[in-house]
Amino acid sequence: MADVFRGLNLMEALKESMECNKLTDVKDMVEDLLISRINLAIVGHRGDEKVTFMNALRGLGPRDEGAALSPSPTAPEELAAYPSPKHPDFRLWDLPPVPTSSPFEPGGYMDRVKFLRYNAVFMTFTEIPEANSVGVFLEARSLQRETVYFILLALEKDTEESLEARREASLEMLKSEGVKQPKVYLVKPSTLEKFDFPGLLEDMGRDLPEIRASAVLLALPTLSSSVVRQKKDALKALVWAGASLSGGASAIPVPMVASMVDNSVGVQILSKAQISLCLDDESVERLGRQRGVEPTKLKALRTCPLSVEVTRGEVKKRLTAAEKDLASASTTLVEFAMPRPALSASRSYTAMLQSLNRAIDEMAADADKIASAATGEGN
């Protein structure tokens, strides 16, 4: 839990709101964590690698419903939007390549594709970046947009040596065009857990606002044990927020608050966890098809009932059990984490915190087993 507090400054805002009895602010933050609109743009030529990359970011294979097609049916100068099948507030935008013509005005291209409306932009290429693409990057940086990233997409024929050679050539080109301390991420579109994509996620987590960074992480497929750990921390931050709201509702006589923070809060949080950890039947089946692993084998790795289905009955049972255990439970965590005005609500707070955190741990353990079995991680 300490890692969550260190990793998410959002917790400080939540604690401050609780100390000031601003339960409405806490409720709004919980809702923002549960539902946060994300627009992620992918710039580059519409070849197989870009299409595979866009599908992989949404957990889709080429034959899955809603998958982007190659060749793309979108007109060369048009934009195309691709929603996530499990996260309706997460949307990918397929942007046309930056023109190679000269003279070129970066601002004109950026206005045409509405560049500044996206939370993050991936500038993709398979050889080295085009000079005009670098111009767009520099223009974005001049407008204080830090969430623009150069991504070298691997070709099927590539070896690690050939990729590293192209990365070095790309870095030299970026330096020659005036990019200070350039960075190029190597990404294999069909297996995002390889190469630099996990590191890209970590960098995005630092560059984006807290809530947006968590929303991006939770919307992406569960690629590896590292990503499972990151998702678990983000989900536990959400649990902390929900528990704080629950405890505050018990301590402060605000009309209608109790109805907002009952068992349904736990159901919402754990439903979010099941989808974000890719534990639902559809996600597991899709992963099995993509990685050539029998889906029933992956499903059998789910040992937590909540990994299979989140029900009000199961959540209520866990909350009730946690309340019964409180008599012998340590209050150290409560004293550390709870704002003073909410100490009288420690029972409600601690019950939700303990029961949901245990559930998140169990579900994350299942997700880790499934990701490892599907990707061969650790073999």
Buried (B, 14 or more C-beta within 10 A) or exposed (E): BEEBBEBBEBBEBBBEBBBEBBBEBBBEBBEBBBEBEBBBBBBBBBBBBBBBBBBBBBBBBBEBEEBBEBEBEBEEEEBBEBEBBBBEBBBBBBBBBBBEEEEBEBEEBBEEBEBEEBBBBBBBBBEBBBBBBBBBBBBBEEEEBEBBBBBBBBBEEBEEEEBEEBBEBBBEBBEEBEBEEBBBBBBBBBBBBBBBBBEBBEBBBEBBEBBBBBBBBBBBBBBBBBBBEBBBBBBBBBBBBBBBBBBBBBBBEEEEBEEBBBBEBBBBBBBBBBBBBBBBEEBBBBBBBBBEBEBEEBBEBBEBBBBBEBBEEBBBEBBEEBBEEBEEBEEEBBEEBBBEBBBBBBBBBBBBBBBBBBBBEBBBBBBBBBBBBBBEBEE
